[in-house]
Amino acid sequence: MKAVRAWRGLGFQVIVSLVLGIAVGVAWPGFASSLNVLGTIFLDLIKTAVAPLVFLTVTAGILAAGDVKRIGKVGLVAIVYFEVVSTIALALGLLFGNLSRVGAGTGHVSAGAGAAKGATAATEQAARPHDFLATLFPDNFIGAFAGGHLLQVLVIALIFGFGLLTLAPDKRAPIEAGLATLSTAFFRFIHVIMRLAPVGTFGATAYAVGSNGTSVLVALAYLVVCVWVAIALFIAVVLGAVCAMFRINLFALLRFVKEEILITLGTASSESVLPRLLEKLPTYGVSKQTAGLVLPTGYAFNLDGTSIFMSIGVIFLANAYGVPLGLDQQLGILAVMFLTSKGAATVSGGSFVVFAATVTATGVLPVAGLALIFGVYRFISIAVATCNVIGNVVASAVVAKVTGELRPAAEVEVSA
């Protein structure tokens, strides 16, 4: 019975598909090279929901930011903290990815002629800043969605979101509720598509191994290790320094939420512990008002683990597929990730969907690599979700300390 339940789990199915794809790629490389269509179909289905999801989540995020700022000091401190720390996480991911050369040494994975042509064209366009700037602004609201122009969708979402902020609260409330409902519906749509992930993973892995040999497997394993190491460094160094700056005992805080961390490690979802944290943090000393404001907002604006994964993933794809990224292009992609990372879902796999949107928006990196990364994403998502939870717990404590909403008794070592 347990075996049956395990087989029904998406994570288990993806792992089995990954192993089967490797086996087929090694045993029958010629046949495996023709299986790329399975991965392509899976990615095309994901892309159908990416543009609407980016629009809905970014617009909702702007509305949430507007509400937070009106609350006053706590909201302002929280927003500043979120943007500074998440930007550091993005920059750390890019730096670590470049230093570790993640994805290099694979002999350049084959992305197909179409993908290579698209990457080359986008790279040439990026060299002409005025042309690139012109492509950011759409001349048709629907056309940006229909054409899959993610950067244009981002611009529309930003303008639309700020426009909604100018409405009276009673007029904005039903629109905000409607956007939230549509966003939930699209995430359910994504969940249905994700059931095909094992098929896409099998095809993409078999194709990659059959076309490029086992070097791609070593590169994927190295990607997982790099994400885990980078996240561990971020928690120990960056969050450790932040806690030290505000005289908060990081280790005591982590011990206090160790049960929630263990749950996140098991479920690979930060959403699974949000209700528990909202109830538990006030017993640590964070005021209930601050916890109720900072935690939910942080789940949209302060996803440090997601930011690190996205940055390293971009460098991995660039190195694995032989796409040169100069410093200016990396900074441009970082700016895109700064926006798209705010739309990451808190459910398991949500970070990957947002990462797919980012890769698509760049126009430089081959989307074919997404199915390849998804094969090992389950191992990555555990670290990503755990870092997201720890980052928001620290954020709640820091914001409470800065605004005087942290009881002095909470600063001593807590035994959970």
Helices and strands as residue ranges (DSSP letters): H 2-8, H 10-27, H 29-32, H 36-71, H 73-100, H 112-126, H 129-135, H 141-146, H 150-165, H 169-194, H 197-212, H 215-233, I 234-239, H 240-245, H 250-256, H 258-267, G 271-273, H 274-284, H 288-301, H 304-320, H 327-340, G 341-343, H 350-362, H 368-402, G 408-411
